[in-house]
Amino acid sequence: MKYIFHIHKKIIIIIIFILLILNNININENFTNECKDLNIIQFNMTNKPKIVIIGGVHGNEYGPVYGIKKFINDNFIKNQNIKEGNIIFIPKVNVEGFEKSRYYTCLDNKYDINRNFNKENKNKNIQKILETIQNSDFVID
């Protein structure tokens, strides 16, 4: 009886392990031709310099998203430390990737948004980012 319990315990652990892996892989995920709209946050104290700060290009990289949120909260919401500049934040370029903890975007599981920033790309979010950074003095990613 002890031996049977030991085997069942191993099977249960293996099943739990497989379920955890499948939870991260999501085989039936649907991809669309459109991504969710970007959240662009702008603080315009003066026209110059125009600085664009981008984060969350890869959905499984959380640090930049949370760092931008903390920076905005500490320097604009709480203290208003920054007095000059036109500062634009795009904290989550890859909204769906961030929500699903995935490197890639909503378009497909091989589409790396970081490798597809160009004027020929018709994705609305990429076009919006390109418009936003076009006349900037600095871009921080």
N, CA, C and O atoms as a GROMACS GRO file, in nm:
protein
  564
    1MET      N    1   0.082  -0.119   0.000
    1MET     CA    2   0.000   0.000   0.000
    1MET      C    3   0.086   0.126   0.000
    1MET      O    4   0.055   0.223  -0.069
    2LYS      N    5   0.194   0.125   0.077
    2LYS     CA    6   0.285   0.239   0.083
    2LYS      C    7   0.347   0.265  -0.054
    2LYS      O    8   0.364   0.380  -0.094
    3TYR      N    9   0.382   0.158  -0.126
    3TYR     CA   10   0.442   0.168  -0.258
    3TYR      C   11   0.345   0.232  -0.357
    3TYR      O   12   0.386   0.316  -0.437
    4ILE      N   13   0.217   0.194  -0.354
    4ILE     CA   14   0.115   0.251  -0.443
    4ILE      C   15   0.098   0.400  -0.416
    4ILE      O   16   0.088   0.479  -0.511
    5PHE      N   17   0.094   0.441  -0.290
    5PHE     CA   18   0.083   0.583  -0.255
    5PHE      C   19   0.201   0.662  -0.310
    5PHE      O   20   0.184   0.774  -0.360
    6HIS      N   21   0.320   0.604  -0.301
    6HIS     CA   22   0.441   0.670  -0.351
    6HIS      C   23   0.432   0.692  -0.503
    6HIS      O   24   0.471   0.797  -0.552
    7ILE      N   25   0.382   0.594  -0.576
    7ILE     CA   26   0.366   0.606  -0.722
    7ILE      C   27   0.262   0.712  -0.754
    7ILE      O   28   0.285   0.796  -0.842
    8HIS      N   29   0.149   0.712  -0.685
    8HIS     CA   30   0.045   0.812  -0.709
    8HIS      C   31   0.096   0.953  -0.680
    8HIS      O   32   0.062   1.048  -0.750
    9LYS      N   33   0.176   0.966  -0.577
    9LYS     CA   34   0.233   1.097  -0.543
    9LYS      C   35   0.321   1.148  -0.657
    9LYS      O   36   0.315   1.266  -0.692
   10LYS      N   37   0.404   1.060  -0.715
   10LYS     CA   38   0.488   1.098  -0.828
   10LYS      C   39   0.405   1.137  -0.949
   10LYS      O   40   0.436   1.234  -1.018
   11ILE      N   41   0.299   1.062  -0.976
   11ILE     CA   42   0.211   1.092  -1.090
   11ILE      C   43   0.145   1.228  -1.070
   11ILE      O   44   0.136   1.307  -1.164
   12ILE      N   45   0.099   1.255  -0.950
   12ILE     CA   46   0.035   1.385  -0.922
   12ILE      C   47   0.135   1.498  -0.942
   12ILE      O   48   0.100   1.601  -0.999
   13ILE      N   49   0.258   1.481  -0.896
   13ILE     CA   50   0.362   1.585  -0.914
   13ILE      C   51   0.389   1.606  -1.062
   13ILE      O   52   0.403   1.720  -1.107
   14ILE      N   53   0.398   1.498  -1.139
   14ILE     CA   54   0.422   1.510  -1.284
   14ILE      C   55   0.306   1.583  -1.352
   14ILE      O   56   0.329   1.669  -1.436
   15ILE      N   57   0.183   1.549  -1.315
   15ILE     CA   58   0.066   1.615  -1.374
   15ILE      C   59   0.066   1.764  -1.342
   15ILE      O   60   0.041   1.847  -1.429
   16ILE      N   61   0.095   1.798  -1.218
   16ILE     CA   62   0.101   1.940  -1.179
   16ILE      C   63   0.209   2.011  -1.259
   16ILE      O   64   0.186   2.123  -1.306
   17PHE      N   65   0.325   1.950  -1.275
   17PHE     CA   66   0.434   2.009  -1.351
   17PHE      C   67   0.393   2.033  -1.496
   17PHE      O   68   0.420   2.139  -1.552
   18ILE      N   69   0.327   1.934  -1.557
   18ILE     CA   70   0.281   1.948  -1.696
   18ILE      C   71   0.178   2.060  -1.708
   18ILE      O   72   0.184   2.139  -1.802
   19LEU      N   73   0.085   2.068  -1.613
   19LEU     CA   74  -0.016   2.174  -1.616
   19LEU      C   75   0.048   2.312  -1.603
   19LEU      O   76   0.005   2.407  -1.668
   20LEU      N   77   0.150   2.324  -1.519
   20LEU     CA   78   0.220   2.452  -1.506
   20LEU      C   79   0.288   2.491  -1.636
   20LEU      O   80   0.284   2.608  -1.675
   21ILE      N   81   0.349   2.396  -1.703
   21ILE     CA   82   0.415   2.425  -1.832
   21ILE      C   83   0.311   2.465  -1.936
   21ILE      O   84   0.329   2.564  -2.007
   22LEU      N   85   0.202   2.390  -1.944
   22LEU     CA   86   0.098   2.421  -2.043
   22LEU      C   87   0.033   2.556  -2.015
   22LEU      O   88  -0.008   2.625  -2.109
   23ASN      N   89   0.024   2.594  -1.892
   23ASN     CA   90  -0.032   2.725  -1.856
   23ASN      C   91   0.052   2.837  -1.916
   23ASN      O   92  -0.003   2.941  -1.954
   24ASN      N   93   0.183   2.819  -1.923
   24ASN     CA   94   0.271   2.921  -1.980
   24ASN      C   95   0.276   2.915  -2.132
   24ASN      O   96   0.311   3.014  -2.196
   25ILE      N   97   0.242   2.802  -2.192
   25ILE     CA   98   0.255   2.786  -2.337
   25ILE      C   99   0.125   2.821  -2.410
   25ILE      O  100   0.134   2.864  -2.525
   26ASN      N  101   0.013   2.806  -2.356
   26ASN     CA  102  -0.118   2.837  -2.415
   26ASN      C  103  -0.124   2.803  -2.564
   26ASN      O  104  -0.108   2.891  -2.649
   27ILE      N  105  -0.146   2.678  -2.593
   27ILE     CA  106  -0.145   2.626  -2.730
   27ILE      C  107  -0.255   2.687  -2.817
   27ILE      O  108  -0.233   2.708  -2.936
   28ASN      N  109  -0.370   2.716  -2.762
   28ASN     CA  110  -0.484   2.762  -2.840
   28ASN      C  111  -0.493   2.913  -2.851
   28ASN      O  112  -0.600   2.967  -2.878
   29GLU      N  113  -0.384   2.982  -2.830
   29GLU     CA  114  -0.389   3.128  -2.830
   29GLU      C  115  -0.425   3.182  -2.968
   29GLU      O  116  -0.372   3.136  -3.070
   30ASN      N  117  -0.514   3.278  -2.971
   30ASN     CA  118  -0.556   3.340  -3.096
   30ASN      C  119  -0.475   3.468  -3.120
   30ASN      O  120  -0.451   3.545  -3.027
   31PHE      N  121  -0.435   3.488  -3.242
   31PHE     CA  122  -0.363   3.608  -3.279
   31PHE      C  123  -0.450   3.690  -3.373
   31PHE      O  124  -0.529   3.635  -3.449
   32THR      N  125  -0.435   3.820  -3.366
   32THR     CA  126  -0.516   3.909  -3.449
   32THR      C  127  -0.424   3.994  -3.534
   32THR      O  128  -0.302   3.991  -3.518
   33ASN      N  129  -0.481   4.069  -3.624
   33ASN     CA  130  -0.403   4.162  -3.705
   33ASN      C  131  -0.386   4.295  -3.636
   33ASN      O  132  -0.308   4.379  -3.683
   34GLU      N  133  -0.456   4.317  -3.528
   34GLU     CA  134  -0.450   4.444  -3.457
   34GLU      C  135  -0.409   4.420  -3.312
   34GLU      O  136  -0.441   4.317  -3.253
   35CYS      N  137  -0.339   4.517  -3.258
   35CYS     CA  138  -0.299   4.513  -3.118
   35CYS      C  139  -0.379   4.618  -3.042
   35CYS      O  140  -0.435   4.710  -3.101
   36LYS      N  141  -0.385   4.602  -2.909
   36LYS     CA  142  -0.454   4.700  -2.826
   36LYS      C  143  -0.385   4.835  -2.839
   36LYS      O  144  -0.265   4.842  -2.868
   37ASP      N  145  -0.461   4.942  -2.818
   37ASP     CA  146  -0.406   5.076  -2.829
   37ASP      C  147  -0.300   5.101  -2.723
   37ASP      O  148  -0.307   5.050  -2.611
   38LEU      N  149  -0.201   5.181  -2.761
   38LEU     CA  150  -0.094   5.220  -2.669
   38LEU      C  151  -0.145   5.322  -2.569
   38LEU      O  152  -0.232   5.403  -2.600
   39ASN      N  153  -0.089   5.318  -2.451
   39ASN     CA  154  -0.111   5.422  -2.352
   39ASN      C  155   0.009   5.517  -2.360
   39ASN      O  156   0.120   5.481  -2.320
   40ILE      N  157  -0.014   5.637  -2.411
   40ILE     CA  158   0.094   5.736  -2.423
   40ILE      C  159   0.065   5.846  -2.322
   40ILE      O  160  -0.042   5.908  -2.323
   41ILE      N  161   0.163   5.869  -2.234
   41ILE     CA  162   0.148   5.967  -2.127
   41ILE      C  163   0.244   6.081  -2.154
   41ILE      O  164   0.364   6.058  -2.174
   42GLN      N  165   0.195   6.204  -2.157
   42GLN     CA  166   0.278   6.319  -2.192
   42GLN      C  167   0.272   6.426  -2.084
   42GLN      O  168   0.164   6.462  -2.035
   43PHE      N  169   0.390   6.476  -2.048
   43PHE     CA  170   0.402   6.590  -1.957
   43PHE      C  171   0.474   6.698  -2.034
   43PHE      O  172   0.592   6.683  -2.067
   44ASN      N  173   0.405   6.807  -2.063
   44ASN     CA  174   0.462   6.914  -2.144
   44ASN      C  175   0.479   7.039  -2.059
   44ASN      O  176   0.386   7.118  -2.043
   45MET      N  177   0.600   7.056  -2.004
   45MET     CA  178   0.629   7.175  -1.923
   45MET      C  179   0.684   7.286  -2.014
   45MET      O  180   0.644   7.402  -2.002
   46THR      N  181   0.773   7.249  -2.104
   46THR     CA  182   0.827   7.340  -2.205
   46THR      C  183   0.848   7.258  -2.332
   46THR      O  184   0.847   7.135  -2.327
   47ASN      N  185   0.866   7.324  -2.444
   47ASN     CA  186   0.882   7.251  -2.571
   47ASN      C  187   1.011   7.172  -2.580
   47ASN      O  188   1.013   7.065  -2.642
   48LYS      N  189   1.118   7.220  -2.522
   48LYS     CA  190   1.249   7.154  -2.537
   48LYS      C  191   1.304   7.116  -2.402
   48LYS      O  192   1.279   7.188  -2.305
   49PRO      N  193   1.376   7.011  -2.391
   49PRO     CA  194   1.393   6.906  -2.491
   49PRO      C  195   1.273   6.813  -2.494
   49PRO      O  196   1.201   6.798  -2.396
   50LYS      N  197   1.253   6.751  -2.609
   50LYS     CA  198   1.146   6.652  -2.623
   50LYS      C  199   1.211   6.515  -2.602
   50LYS      O  200   1.296   6.471  -2.679
   51ILE      N  201   1.168   6.448  -2.494
   51ILE     CA  202   1.224   6.319  -2.456
   51ILE      C  203   1.114   6.214  -2.460
   51ILE      O  204   1.006   6.235  -2.404
   52VAL      N  205   1.141   6.103  -2.525
   52VAL     CA  206   1.047   5.992  -2.530
   52VAL      C  207   1.109   5.874  -2.456
   52VAL      O  208   1.222   5.834  -2.485
   53ILE      N  209   1.035   5.819  -2.360
   53ILE     CA  210   1.083   5.706  -2.282
   53ILE      C  211   0.989   5.589  -2.310
   53ILE      O  212   0.868   5.597  -2.287
   54ILE      N  213   1.047   5.480  -2.360
   54ILE     CA  214   0.971   5.363  -2.405
   54ILE      C  215   1.006   5.243  -2.318
   54ILE      O  216   1.122   5.223  -2.283
   55GLY      N  217   0.906   5.163  -2.284
   55GLY     CA  218   0.929   5.040  -2.209
   55GLY      C  219   0.830   4.933  -2.251
   55GLY      O  220   0.735   4.959  -2.326
   56GLY      N  221   0.854   4.815  -2.204
   56GLY     CA  222   0.761   4.705  -2.228
   56GLY      C  223   0.754   4.658  -2.371
   56GLY      O  224   0.649   4.614  -2.417
   57VAL      N  225   0.866   4.668  -2.443
   57VAL     CA  226   0.867   4.620  -2.582
   57VAL      C  227   0.849   4.468  -2.583
   57VAL      O  228   0.773   4.414  -2.664
   58HIS      N  229   0.918   4.401  -2.494
   58HIS     CA  230   0.900   4.257  -2.480
   58HIS      C  231   0.814   4.233  -2.357
   58HIS      O  232   0.847   4.276  -2.246
   59GLY      N  233   0.704   4.164  -2.376
   59GLY     CA  234   0.604   4.149  -2.272
   59GLY      C  235   0.650   4.078  -2.147
   59GLY      O  236   0.590   4.096  -2.041
   60ASN      N  237   0.755   3.998  -2.157
   60ASN     CA  238   0.800   3.926  -2.039
   60ASN      C  239   0.912   4.000  -1.965
   60ASN      O  240   0.978   3.942  -1.878
   61GLU      N  241   0.933   4.125  -1.998
   61GLU     CA  242   1.032   4.208  -1.928
   61GLU      C  243   0.956   4.316  -1.852
   61GLU      O  244   0.915   4.417  -1.909
   62TYR      N  245   0.938   4.294  -1.722
   62TYR     CA  246   0.851   4.379  -1.640
   62TYR      C  247   0.921   4.502  -1.585
   62TYR      O  248   0.855   4.604  -1.562
   63GLY      N  249   1.051   4.496  -1.564
   63GLY     CA  250   1.124   4.604  -1.499
   63GLY      C  251   1.100   4.741  -1.559
   63GLY      O  252   1.067   4.834  -1.486
   64PRO      N  253   1.114   4.757  -1.691
   64PRO     CA  254   1.093   4.890  -1.750
   64PRO      C  255   0.951   4.943  -1.730
   64PRO      O  256   0.933   5.063  -1.708
   65VAL      N  257   0.852   4.857  -1.738
   65VAL     CA  258   0.713   4.900  -1.721
   65VAL      C  259   0.691   4.954  -1.580
   65VAL      O  260   0.636   5.062  -1.561
   66TYR      N  261   0.735   4.877  -1.481
   66TYR     CA  262   0.719   4.920  -1.342
   66TYR      C  263   0.810   5.039  -1.310
   66TYR      O  264   0.773   5.126  -1.232
   67GLY      N  265   0.930   5.041  -1.370
   67GLY     CA  266   1.021   5.153  -1.349
   67GLY      C  267   0.964   5.284  -1.401
   67GLY      O  268   0.975   5.388  -1.335
   68ILE      N  269   0.904   5.281  -1.520
   68ILE     CA  270   0.842   5.402  -1.576
   68ILE      C  271   0.726   5.447  -1.488
   68ILE      O  272   0.710   5.566  -1.461
   69LYS      N  273   0.644   5.352  -1.443
   69LYS     CA  274   0.531   5.386  -1.356
   69LYS      C  275   0.581   5.454  -1.228
   69LYS      O  276   0.525   5.554  -1.184
   70LYS      N  277   0.686   5.399  -1.169
   70LYS     CA  278   0.742   5.458  -1.046
   70LYS      C  279   0.802   5.595  -1.075
   70LYS      O  280   0.784   5.687  -0.996
   71PHE      N  281   0.873   5.609  -1.186
   71PHE     CA  282   0.934   5.737  -1.222
   71PHE      C  283   0.827   5.845  -1.238
   71PHE      O  284   0.843   5.956  -1.189
   72ILE      N  285   0.718   5.812  -1.308
   72ILE     CA  286   0.608   5.908  -1.326
   72ILE      C  287   0.549   5.944  -1.191
   72ILE      O  288   0.527   6.061  -1.161
   73ASN      N  289   0.523   5.844  -1.110
   73ASN     CA  290   0.462   5.868  -0.978
   73ASN      C  291   0.552   5.955  -0.890
   73ASN      O  292   0.504   6.049  -0.826
   74ASP      N  293   0.681   5.923  -0.885
   74ASP     CA  294   0.774   5.996  -0.798
   74ASP      C  295   0.805   6.137  -0.846
   74ASP      O  296   0.825   6.227  -0.765
   75ASN      N  297   0.810   6.157  -0.978
   75ASN     CA  298   0.857   6.285  -1.032
   75ASN      C  299   0.748   6.375  -1.090
   75ASN      O  300   0.773   6.494  -1.111
   76PHE      N  301   0.632   6.323  -1.115
   76PHE     CA  302   0.526   6.405  -1.174
   76PHE      C  303   0.400   6.407  -1.087
   76PHE      O  304   0.338   6.512  -1.070
   77ILE      N  305   0.364   6.294  -1.033
   77ILE     CA  306   0.241   6.287  -0.955
   77ILE      C  307   0.264   6.338  -0.812
   77ILE      O  308   0.195   6.429  -0.767
   78LYS      N  309   0.361   6.280  -0.743
   78LYS     CA  310   0.386   6.316  -0.603
   78LYS      C  311   0.456   6.450  -0.588
   78LYS      O  312   0.408   6.538  -0.516
   79ASN      N  313   0.570   6.467  -0.655
   79ASN     CA  314   0.660   6.579  -0.624
   79ASN      C  315   0.671   6.686  -0.730
   79ASN      O  316   0.710   6.799  -0.699
   80GLN      N  317   0.639   6.657  -0.853
   80GLN     CA  318   0.656   6.750  -0.964
   80GLN      C  319   0.799   6.806  -0.965
   80GLN      O  320   0.820   6.928  -0.970
   81ASN      N  321   0.895   6.714  -0.961
   81ASN     CA  322   1.038   6.750  -0.958
   81ASN      C  323   1.087   6.808  -1.089
   81ASN      O  324   1.176   6.893  -1.089
   82ILE      N  325   1.032   6.765  -1.200
   82ILE     CA  326   1.084   6.805  -1.330
   82ILE      C  327   1.007   6.926  -1.378
   82ILE      O  328   0.884   6.922  -1.389
   83LYS      N  329   1.078   7.034  -1.407
   83LYS     CA  330   1.014   7.162  -1.440
   83LYS      C  331   1.024   7.199  -1.587
   83LYS      O  332   0.948   7.283  -1.636
   84GLU      N  333   1.118   7.136  -1.660
   84GLU     CA  334   1.136   7.169  -1.801
   84GLU      C  335   1.130   7.045  -1.886
   84GLU      O  336   1.161   6.934  -1.840
   85GLY      N  337   1.090   7.064  -2.009
   85GLY     CA  338   1.093   6.955  -2.105
   85GLY      C  339   0.954   6.909  -2.145
   85GLY      O  340   0.855   6.936  -2.078
   86ASN      N  341   0.952   6.840  -2.254
   86ASN     CA  342   0.833   6.775  -2.307
   86ASN      C  343   0.863   6.627  -2.299
   86ASN      O  344   0.935   6.574  -2.385
   87ILE      N  345   0.811   6.560  -2.198
   87ILE     CA  346   0.846   6.420  -2.173
   87ILE      C  347   0.726   6.332  -2.205
   87ILE      O  348   0.616   6.352  -2.153
   88ILE      N  349   0.750   6.234  -2.290
   88ILE     CA  350   0.645   6.142  -2.335
   88ILE      C  351   0.685   6.002  -2.293
   88ILE      O  352   0.797   5.958  -2.317
   89PHE      N  353   0.592   5.932  -2.229
   89PHE     CA  354   0.615   5.795  -2.185
   89PHE      C  355   0.526   5.700  -2.263
   89PHE      O  356   0.406   5.725  -2.279
   90ILE      N  357   0.585   5.592  -2.311
   90ILE     CA  358   0.509   5.480  -2.367
   90ILE      C  359   0.551   5.359  -2.282
   90ILE      O  360   0.643   5.287  -2.318
   91PRO      N  361   0.482   5.338  -2.170
   91PRO     CA  362   0.529   5.238  -2.074
   91PRO      C  363   0.514   5.093  -2.119
   91PRO      O  364   0.593   5.007  -2.080
   92LYS      N  365   0.411   5.064  -2.202
   92LYS     CA  366   0.389   4.925  -2.247
   92LYS      C  367   0.368   4.923  -2.397
   92LYS      O  368   0.255   4.936  -2.444
   93VAL      N  369   0.475   4.906  -2.471
   93VAL     CA  370   0.464   4.896  -2.617
   93VAL      C  371   0.390   4.767  -2.654
   93VAL      O  372   0.306   4.767  -2.743
   94ASN      N  373   0.421   4.660  -2.585
   94ASN     CA  374   0.364   4.529  -2.613
   94ASN      C  375   0.261   4.495  -2.505
   94ASN      O  376   0.289   4.416  -2.415
   95VAL      N  377   0.143   4.555  -2.514
   95VAL     CA  378   0.040   4.542  -2.411
   95VAL      C  379  -0.001   4.396  -2.392
   95VAL      O  380  -0.002   4.347  -2.279
   96GLU      N  381  -0.034   4.327  -2.500
   96GLU     CA  382  -0.077   4.188  -2.490
   96GLU      C  383   0.033   4.099  -2.436
   96GLU      O  384   0.008   4.012  -2.353
   97GLY      N  385   0.155   4.120  -2.482
   97GLY     CA  386   0.268   4.042  -2.432
   97GLY      C  387   0.285   4.059  -2.283
   97GLY      O  388   0.312   3.962  -2.211
   98PHE      N  389   0.269   4.182  -2.234
   98PHE     CA  390   0.281   4.209  -2.091
   98PHE      C  391   0.170   4.138  -2.014
   98PHE      O  392   0.194   4.079  -1.909
   99GLU      N  393   0.048   4.145  -2.066
   99GLU     CA  394  -0.066   4.083  -1.998
   99GLU      C  395  -0.053   3.931  -1.992
   99GLU      O  396  -0.099   3.867  -1.897
  100LYS      N  397   0.012   3.873  -2.094
  100LYS     CA  398   0.024   3.727  -2.101
  100LYS      C  399   0.164   3.678  -2.066
  100LYS      O  400   0.194   3.560  -2.079
  101SER      N  401   0.251   3.770  -2.023
  101SER     CA  402   0.390   3.737  -1.988
  101SER      C  403   0.459   3.665  -2.104
  101SER      O  404   0.520   3.559  -2.086
  102ARG      N  405   0.449   3.725  -2.223
  102ARG     CA  406   0.509   3.667  -2.343
  102ARG      C  407   0.602   3.769  -2.407
  102ARG      O  408   0.578   3.889  -2.401
  103TYR      N  409   0.707   3.721  -2.467
  103TYR     CA  410   0.804   3.804  -2.536
  103TYR      C  411   0.741   3.870  -2.659
  103TYR      O  412   0.765   3.988  -2.686
  104TYR      N  413   0.662   3.795  -2.730
  104TYR     CA  414   0.609   3.840  -2.858
  104TYR      C  415   0.478   3.916  -2.843
  104TYR      O  416   0.422   3.926  -2.733
  105THR      N  417   0.429   3.969  -2.954
  105THR     CA  418   0.311   4.057  -2.953
  105THR      C  419   0.182   3.981  -2.983
  105THR      O  420   0.181   3.859  -2.993
  106CYS      N  421   0.076   4.058  -2.996
  106CYS     CA  422  -0.056   4.002  -3.026
  106CYS      C  423  -0.062   3.948  -3.170
  106CYS      O  424  -0.151   3.869  -3.201
  107LEU      N  425   0.028   3.989  -3.255
  107LEU     CA  426   0.017   3.953  -3.397
  107LEU      C  427   0.047   3.806  -3.422
  107LEU      O  428  -0.026   3.741  -3.498
  108ASP      N  429   0.150   3.752  -3.361
  108ASP     CA  430   0.175   3.608  -3.365
  108ASP      C  431   0.289   3.573  -3.270
  108ASP      O  432   0.354   3.661  -3.213
  109ASN      N  433   0.312   3.446  -3.254
  109ASN     CA  434   0.410   3.403  -3.155
  109ASN      C  435   0.554   3.410  -3.204
  109ASN      O  436   0.646   3.363  -3.136
  110LYS      N  437   0.575   3.468  -3.321
  110LYS     CA  438   0.711   3.488  -3.370
  110LYS      C  439   0.739   3.633  -3.406
  110LYS      O  440   0.849   3.665  -3.453
  111TYR      N  441   0.643   3.722  -3.384
  111TYR     CA  442   0.656   3.862  -3.424
  111TYR      C  443   0.724   3.940  -3.313
  111TYR      O  444   0.666   3.965  -3.208
  112ASP      N  445   0.848   3.977  -3.337
  112ASP     CA  446   0.926   4.055  -3.241
  112ASP      C  447   0.914   4.202  -3.278
  112ASP      O  448   0.974   4.247  -3.375
  113ILE      N  449   0.835   4.276  -3.202
  113ILE     CA  450   0.809   4.417  -3.233
  113ILE      C  451   0.939   4.497  -3.236
  113ILE      O  452   0.949   4.595  -3.310
  114ASN      N  453   1.037   4.457  -3.158
  114ASN     CA  454   1.165   4.526  -3.151
  114ASN      C  455   1.239   4.520  -3.285
  114ASN      O  456   1.319   4.609  -3.316
  115ARG      N  457   1.213   4.417  -3.363
  115ARG     CA  458   1.282   4.399  -3.493
  115ARG      C  459   1.199   4.453  -3.610
  115ARG      O  460   1.239   4.439  -3.725
  116ASN      N  461   1.085   4.514  -3.581
  116ASN     CA  462   0.994   4.554  -3.689
  116ASN      C  463   0.956   4.702  -3.684
  116ASN      O  464   0.849   4.740  -3.732
  117PHE      N  465   1.042   4.786  -3.626
  117PHE     CA  466   1.016   4.930  -3.626
  117PHE      C  467   1.065   4.986  -3.759
  117PHE      O  468   1.184   5.014  -3.774
  118ASN      N  469   0.974   5.004  -3.853
  118ASN     CA  470   1.010   5.068  -3.979
  118ASN      C  471   0.886   5.130  -4.040
  118ASN      O  472   0.773   5.092  -4.006
  119LYS      N  473   0.906   5.222  -4.130
  119LYS     CA  474   0.794   5.296  -4.188
  119LYS      C  475   0.704   5.209  -4.274
  119LYS      O  476   0.586   5.241  -4.293
  120GLU      N  477   0.756   5.098  -4.327
  120GLU     CA  478   0.676   5.010  -4.411
  120GLU      C  479   0.578   4.927  -4.329
  120GLU      O  480   0.479   4.878  -4.382
  121ASN      N  481   0.606   4.911  -4.202
  121ASN     CA  482   0.519   4.832  -4.116
  121ASN      C  483   0.389   4.909  -4.092
  121ASN      O  484   0.393   5.023  -4.044
  122LYS      N  485   0.277   4.850  -4.123
  122LYS     CA  486   0.147   4.918  -4.114
  122LYS      C  487   0.077   4.898  -3.980
  122LYS      O  488  -0.035   4.945  -3.963
  123ASN      N  489   0.141   4.831  -3.886
  123ASN     CA  490   0.082   4.815  -3.754
  123ASN      C  491   0.058   4.952  -3.692
  123ASN      O  492   0.150   5.034  -3.687
  124LYS      N  493  -0.064   4.977  -3.643
  124LYS     CA  494  -0.100   5.110  -3.594
  124LYS      C  495  -0.013   5.154  -3.477
  124LYS      O  496   0.020   5.272  -3.467
  125ASN      N  497   0.025   5.062  -3.389
  125ASN     CA  498   0.107   5.100  -3.274
  125ASN      C  499   0.249   5.138  -3.315
  125ASN      O  500   0.307   5.232  -3.262
  126ILE      N  501   0.305   5.064  -3.409
  126ILE     CA  502   0.438   5.099  -3.457
  126ILE      C  503   0.436   5.235  -3.525
  126ILE      O  504   0.526   5.316  -3.505
  127GLN      N  505   0.333   5.260  -3.606
  127GLN     CA  506   0.322   5.390  -3.672
  127GLN      C  507   0.307   5.503  -3.571
  127GLN      O  508   0.364   5.611  -3.589
  128LYS      N  509   0.230   5.478  -3.464
  128LYS     CA  510   0.212   5.580  -3.360
  128LYS      C  511   0.343   5.607  -3.286
  128LYS      O  512   0.374   5.722  -3.255
  129ILE      N  513   0.419   5.504  -3.259
  129ILE     CA  514   0.550   5.521  -3.194
  129ILE      C  515   0.644   5.599  -3.284
  129ILE      O  516   0.713   5.690  -3.239
  130LEU      N  517   0.648   5.562  -3.412
  130LEU     CA  518   0.735   5.633  -3.506
  130LEU      C  519   0.698   5.780  -3.517
  130LEU      O  520   0.786   5.866  -3.523
  131GLU      N  521   0.568   5.811  -3.519
  131GLU     CA  522   0.522   5.951  -3.520
  131GLU      C  523   0.567   6.023  -3.392
  131GLU      O  524   0.610   6.138  -3.397
  132THR      N  525   0.556   5.955  -3.280
  132THR     CA  526   0.589   6.016  -3.151
  132THR      C  527   0.738   6.047  -3.140
  132THR      O  528   0.775   6.152  -3.088
  133ILE      N  529   0.822   5.958  -3.189
  133ILE     CA  530   0.968   5.979  -3.173
  133ILE      C  531   1.029   6.060  -3.287
  133ILE      O  532   1.145   6.100  -3.278
  134GLN      N  533   0.954   6.085  -3.391
  134GLN     CA  534   1.007   6.149  -3.511
  134GLN      C  535   1.079   6.281  -3.482
  134GLN      O  536   1.189   6.302  -3.532
  135ASN      N  537   1.021   6.368  -3.405
  135ASN     CA  538   1.081   6.499  -3.378
  135ASN      C  539   1.136   6.510  -3.237
  135ASN      O  540   1.146   6.620  -3.183
  136SER      N  541   1.171   6.398  -3.178
  136SER     CA  542   1.221   6.403  -3.040
  136SER      C  543   1.372   6.432  -3.038
  136SER      O  544   1.443   6.407  -3.135
  137ASP      N  545   1.416   6.486  -2.926
  137ASP     CA  546   1.557   6.511  -2.906
  137ASP      C  547   1.629   6.388  -2.851
  137ASP      O  548   1.745   6.363  -2.883
  138PHE      N  549   1.559   6.311  -2.767
  138PHE     CA  550   1.614   6.192  -2.707
  138PHE      C  551   1.507   6.083  -2.703
  138PHE      O  552   1.389   6.110  -2.680
  139VAL      N  553   1.551   5.960  -2.726
  139VAL     CA  554   1.463   5.844  -2.710
  139VAL      C  555   1.536   5.747  -2.617
  139VAL      O  556   1.650   5.708  -2.643
  140ILE      N  557   1.468   5.710  -2.510
  140ILE     CA  558   1.526   5.616  -2.414
  140ILE      C  559   1.438   5.492  -2.415
  140ILE      O  560   1.317   5.500  -2.391
  141ASP      N  561   1.498   5.379  -2.443
  141ASP     CA  562   1.425   5.252  -2.447
  141ASP      C  563   1.481   5.162  -2.338
  141ASP      O  564   1.435   5.049  -2.322
   0.00000   0.00000   0.00000
